[in-house]
Amino acid sequence: MNTIITPFENKDFDSVVELFDQNTPMYFSASERDDLIEYLKNEREDYFIYRSGKVVVASGGINYFPLENKARISWDLVSPEVQGKGIGRELLEFRLKRIRKHHPDWVVEVRTSQHAFGFYQKSGFEIQNVVRDYWAQGFDLYEMRQQTSK
């Protein structure tokens, strides 16, 4: 099947929210759904869609903090049907390469939970801080960082 990574368009909105719903409650609390909607409507900077054929199977973003020389990987969502097949890793690497190209000395951070931090650890992110029940009851915050010069 033909796969492609493209920038988010408004027509992708429902597909991204559906990916969130598919990953709730395993990776996200239902209470975070409104946060995703707010992000997609008002806080999104670079957000990408991973398609397999015409189906959206993953998505993820980048937000930039130029005064702090950092970028943040944001709202990674992968359909449970394709988790473990390298799609999330491919989408993450796509974004890391994009950051490195434009900001080679920046730090890249991700804010995730105990349910997904291992995925980022495998890509060289290191835990900086943990806050219990940050996102919601049973969803801890794991703040992680990676130097782009790696």
Phi and psi restraints in degrees (value plus and minus 20) as a CYANA .aco file:
   2 ASN   PHI     -94.4   -54.4
   2 ASN   PSI     107.5   147.5
   3 THR   PHI    -136.5   -96.5
   3 THR   PSI     128.1   168.1
   4 ILE   PHI    -173.2  -133.2
   4 ILE   PSI     124.7   164.7
   5 ILE   PHI    -129.0   -89.0
   5 ILE   PSI     104.7   144.7
   6 THR   PHI    -152.4  -112.4
   6 THR   PSI     138.7   178.7
   7 PRO   PHI     -84.2   -44.2
   7 PRO   PSI     126.7   166.7
   8 PHE   PHI     -79.4   -39.4
   8 PHE   PSI     119.1   159.1
   9 GLU   PHI    -145.7  -105.7
   9 GLU   PSI     138.0   178.0
  10 ASN   PHI     -74.4   -34.4
  10 ASN   PSI     -51.1   -11.1
  11 LYS   PHI     -84.9   -44.9
  11 LYS   PSI     -36.7     3.3
  12 ASP   PHI    -107.4   -67.4
  12 ASP   PSI     -26.8    13.2
  13 PHE   PHI     -72.6   -32.6
  13 PHE   PSI     -74.4   -34.4
  14 ASP   PHI     -82.5   -42.5
  14 ASP   PSI     -56.7   -16.7
  15 SER   PHI     -85.3   -45.3
  15 SER   PSI     -58.6   -18.6
  16 VAL   PHI     -88.6   -48.6
  16 VAL   PSI     -63.0   -23.0
  17 VAL   PHI     -82.9   -42.9
  17 VAL   PSI     -57.5   -17.5
  18 GLU   PHI     -83.2   -43.2
  18 GLU   PSI     -60.2   -20.2
  19 LEU   PHI     -79.7   -39.7
  19 LEU   PSI     -62.5   -22.5
  20 PHE   PHI     -77.8   -37.8
  20 PHE   PSI     -70.0   -30.0
  21 ASP   PHI     -78.8   -38.8
  21 ASP   PSI     -57.9   -17.9
  22 GLN   PHI     -85.8   -45.8
  22 GLN   PSI     -45.0    -5.0
  23 ASN   PHI    -120.2   -80.2
  23 ASN   PSI     -10.0    30.0
  24 THR   PHI    -128.1   -88.1
  24 THR   PSI     109.7   149.7
  25 PRO   PHI    -120.0   -80.0
  25 PRO   PSI      -8.5    31.5
  26 MET   PHI     -82.4   -42.4
  26 MET   PSI     -66.2   -26.2
  27 TYR   PHI    -136.0   -96.0
  27 TYR   PSI     -37.6     2.4
  28 PHE   PHI    -156.0  -116.0
  28 PHE   PSI     131.5   171.5
  29 SER   PHI    -103.8   -63.8
  29 SER   PSI     123.0   163.0
  30 ALA   PHI     -76.8   -36.8
  30 ALA   PSI     -46.5    -6.5
  31 SER   PHI     -87.9   -47.9
  31 SER   PSI     -33.5     6.5
  32 GLU   PHI    -106.5   -66.5
  32 GLU   PSI     -27.5    12.5
  33 ARG   PHI     -77.6   -37.6
  33 ARG   PSI     -65.1   -25.1
  34 ASP   PHI     -83.5   -43.5
  34 ASP   PSI     -53.3   -13.3
  35 ASP   PHI     -83.7   -43.7
  35 ASP   PSI     -61.4   -21.4
  36 LEU   PHI     -83.2   -43.2
  36 LEU   PSI     -65.7   -25.7
  37 ILE   PHI     -80.4   -40.4
  37 ILE   PSI     -64.2   -24.2
  38 GLU   PHI     -80.9   -40.9
  38 GLU   PSI     -63.3   -23.3
  39 TYR   PHI     -79.5   -39.5
  39 TYR   PSI     -70.8   -30.8
  40 LEU   PHI     -83.0   -43.0
  40 LEU   PSI     -55.2   -15.2
  41 LYS   PHI    -102.5   -62.5
  41 LYS   PSI     -55.2   -15.2
  42 ASN   PHI    -151.0  -111.0
  42 ASN   PSI     -36.6     3.4
  43 GLU   PHI    -138.0   -98.0
  43 GLU   PSI     -25.6    14.4
  44 ARG   PHI     -87.6   -47.6
  44 ARG   PSI     113.0   153.0
  45 GLU   PHI    -130.2   -90.2
  45 GLU   PSI     -99.3   -59.3
  46 ASP   PHI    -128.1   -88.1
  46 ASP   PSI     100.3   140.3
  47 TYR   PHI    -154.9  -114.9
  47 TYR   PSI     117.6   157.6
  48 PHE   PHI    -145.6  -105.6
  48 PHE   PSI     129.7   169.7
  49 ILE   PHI    -134.7   -94.7
  49 ILE   PSI     113.0   153.0
  50 TYR   PHI    -126.4   -86.4
  50 TYR   PSI      96.8   136.8
  51 ARG   PHI    -128.5   -88.5
  51 ARG   PSI     121.4   161.4
  52 SER   PHI    -134.6   -94.6
  52 SER   PSI      85.1   125.1
  53 GLY   PHI      47.0    87.0
  53 GLY   PSI    -144.6  -104.6
  54 LYS   PHI    -120.7   -80.7
  54 LYS   PSI     -19.4    20.6
  55 VAL   PHI    -114.6   -74.6
  55 VAL   PSI     111.2   151.2
  56 VAL   PHI     -97.9   -57.9
  56 VAL   PSI      96.3   136.3
  57 VAL   PHI    -131.9   -91.9
  57 VAL   PSI     -30.9     9.1
  58 ALA   PHI    -181.8  -141.8
  58 ALA   PSI     140.9   180.9
  59 SER   PHI    -177.3  -137.3
  59 SER   PSI     138.8   178.8
  60 GLY   PHI    -195.6  -155.6
  60 GLY   PSI     135.1   175.1
  61 GLY   PHI    -146.9  -106.9
  61 GLY   PSI     157.7   197.7
  62 ILE   PHI    -155.7  -115.7
  62 ILE   PSI     114.2   154.2
  63 ASN   PHI    -139.5   -99.5
  63 ASN   PSI     129.7   169.7
  64 TYR   PHI    -137.9   -97.9
  64 TYR   PSI     121.0   161.0
  65 PHE   PHI    -150.6  -110.6
  65 PHE   PSI      57.8    97.8
  66 PRO   PHI     -82.3   -42.3
  66 PRO   PSI     -51.4   -11.4
  67 LEU   PHI     -88.3   -48.3
  67 LEU   PSI     -41.5    -1.5
  68 GLU   PHI    -126.6   -86.6
  68 GLU   PSI     -19.5    20.5
  69 ASN   PHI      32.4    72.4
  69 ASN   PSI      30.8    70.8
  70 LYS   PHI    -165.7  -125.7
  70 LYS   PSI     136.3   176.3
  71 ALA   PHI    -145.4  -105.4
  71 ALA   PSI     131.5   171.5
  72 ARG   PHI    -142.8  -102.8
  72 ARG   PSI     106.1   146.1
  73 ILE   PHI     -92.6   -52.6
  73 ILE   PSI     111.1   151.1
  74 SER   PHI    -158.3  -118.3
  74 SER   PSI     124.3   164.3
  75 TRP   PHI      28.9    68.9
  75 TRP   PSI      38.9    78.9
  76 ASP   PHI     -96.3   -56.3
  76 ASP   PSI     106.5   146.5
  77 LEU   PHI    -155.2  -115.2
  77 LEU   PSI     108.2   148.2
  78 VAL   PHI    -151.7  -111.7
  78 VAL   PSI     111.3   151.3
  79 SER   PHI     -76.5   -36.5
  79 SER   PSI     113.3   153.3
  80 PRO   PHI     -75.8   -35.8
  80 PRO   PSI     -47.5    -7.5
  81 GLU   PHI     -85.5   -45.5
  81 GLU   PSI     -42.9    -2.9
  82 VAL   PHI    -139.3   -99.3
  82 VAL   PSI     -14.6    25.4
  83 GLN   PHI     -82.7   -42.7
  83 GLN   PSI     122.3   162.3
  84 GLY   PHI      65.9   105.9
  84 GLY   PSI     -15.0    25.0
  85 LYS   PHI    -128.6   -88.6
  85 LYS   PSI      -9.8    30.2
  86 GLY   PHI      70.4   110.4
  86 GLY   PSI     -21.6    18.4
  87 ILE   PHI     -89.0   -49.0
  87 ILE   PSI     -64.9   -24.9
  88 GLY   PHI     -80.8   -40.8
  88 GLY   PSI     -62.1   -22.1
  89 ARG   PHI     -83.9   -43.9
  89 ARG   PSI     -62.5   -22.5
  90 GLU   PHI     -82.6   -42.6
  90 GLU   PSI     -62.9   -22.9
  91 LEU   PHI     -87.6   -47.6
  91 LEU   PSI     -58.8   -18.8
  92 LEU   PHI     -84.1   -44.1
  92 LEU   PSI     -66.9   -26.9
  93 GLU   PHI     -83.6   -43.6
  93 GLU   PSI     -56.9   -16.9
  94 PHE   PHI     -76.4   -36.4
  94 PHE   PSI     -66.2   -26.2
  95 ARG   PHI     -91.9   -51.9
  95 ARG   PSI     -59.2   -19.2
  96 LEU   PHI     -82.2   -42.2
  96 LEU   PSI     -60.7   -20.7
  97 LYS   PHI     -83.6   -43.6
  97 LYS   PSI     -59.2   -19.2
  98 ARG   PHI     -82.5   -42.5
  98 ARG   PSI     -64.8   -24.8
  99 ILE   PHI     -83.9   -43.9
  99 ILE   PSI     -67.6   -27.6
 100 ARG   PHI     -78.8   -38.8
 100 ARG   PSI     -58.5   -18.5
 101 LYS   PHI     -82.5   -42.5
 101 LYS   PSI     -63.3   -23.3
 102 HIS   PHI    -115.1   -75.1
 102 HIS   PSI     -43.5    -3.5
 103 HIS   PHI    -162.0  -122.0
 103 HIS   PSI      48.5    88.5
 104 PRO   PHI     -82.5   -42.5
 104 PRO   PSI     -41.8    -1.8
 105 ASP   PHI    -123.8   -83.8
 105 ASP   PSI     -15.8    24.2
 106 TRP   PHI     -97.3   -57.3
 106 TRP   PSI     135.7   175.7
 107 VAL   PHI    -107.8   -67.8
 107 VAL   PSI     122.9   162.9
 108 VAL   PHI    -131.9   -91.9
 108 VAL   PSI     111.4   151.4
 109 GLU   PHI    -141.5  -101.5
 109 GLU   PSI     140.1   180.1
 110 VAL   PHI    -160.5  -120.5
 110 VAL   PSI     122.7   162.7
 111 ARG   PHI    -135.7   -95.7
 111 ARG   PSI      92.7   132.7
 112 THR   PHI    -155.5  -115.5
 112 THR   PSI    -184.9  -144.9
 113 SER   PHI    -142.6  -102.6
 113 SER   PSI     157.0   197.0
 114 GLN   PHI     -84.7   -44.7
 114 GLN   PSI     -35.5     4.5
 115 HIS   PHI    -102.4   -62.4
 115 HIS   PSI     -36.1     3.9
 116 ALA   PHI    -152.6  -112.6
 116 ALA   PSI     -23.1    16.9
 117 PHE   PHI     -81.3   -41.3
 117 PHE   PSI     -51.3   -11.3
 118 GLY   PHI     -81.3   -41.3
 118 GLY   PSI     -54.1   -14.1
 119 PHE   PHI     -79.4   -39.4
 119 PHE   PSI     -65.5   -25.5
 120 TYR   PHI     -94.5   -54.5
 120 TYR   PSI     -53.8   -13.8
 121 GLN   PHI     -79.2   -39.2
 121 GLN   PSI     -58.6   -18.6
 122 LYS   PHI     -84.2   -44.2
 122 LYS   PSI     -39.9     0.1
 123 SER   PHI    -121.6   -81.6
 123 SER   PSI      -3.6    36.4
 124 GLY   PHI      72.3   112.3
 124 GLY   PSI     -13.2    26.8
 125 PHE   PHI     -99.7   -59.7
 125 PHE   PSI     121.6   161.6
 126 GLU   PHI    -137.2   -97.2
 126 GLU   PSI     119.7   159.7
 127 ILE   PHI     -88.4   -48.4
 127 ILE   PSI     110.2   150.2
 128 GLN   PHI    -126.1   -86.1
 128 GLN   PSI     -52.8   -12.8
 129 ASN   PHI    -182.4  -142.4
 129 ASN   PSI     129.5   169.5
 130 VAL   PHI    -151.8  -111.8
 130 VAL   PSI     111.8   151.8
 131 VAL   PHI    -145.9  -105.9
 131 VAL   PSI      96.2   136.2
 132 ARG   PHI     -86.1   -46.1
 132 ARG   PSI     120.5   160.5
 133 ASP   PHI      34.9    74.9
 133 ASP   PSI      13.6    53.6
 134 TYR   PHI     -90.8   -50.8
 134 TYR   PSI     -71.8   -31.8
 135 TRP   PHI     -93.7   -53.7
 135 TRP   PSI     -60.4   -20.4
 136 ALA   PHI    -194.5  -154.5
 136 ALA   PSI     152.9   192.9
 137 GLN   PHI     -75.9   -35.9
 137 GLN   PSI     102.5   142.5
 138 GLY   PHI      65.3   105.3
 138 GLY   PSI     -15.2    24.8
 139 PHE   PHI    -145.1  -105.1
 139 PHE   PSI      75.3   115.3
 140 ASP   PHI    -100.5   -60.5
 140 ASP   PSI     131.7   171.7
 141 LEU   PHI    -108.4   -68.4
 141 LEU   PSI     107.5   147.5
 142 TYR   PHI    -135.4   -95.4
 142 TYR   PSI      90.7   130.7
 143 GLU   PHI    -110.5   -70.5
 143 GLU   PSI     105.4   145.4
 144 MET   PHI    -150.9  -110.9
 144 MET   PSI     133.2   173.2
 145 ARG   PHI    -157.3  -117.3
 145 ARG   PSI     133.8   173.8
 146 GLN   PHI    -165.4  -125.4
 146 GLN   PSI     112.4   152.4
 147 GLN   PHI     -95.1   -55.1
 147 GLN   PSI     116.2   156.2
 148 THR   PHI     -92.2   -52.2
 148 THR   PSI     -38.7     1.3
 149 SER   PHI     -95.3   -55.3
 149 SER   PSI     -23.3    16.7
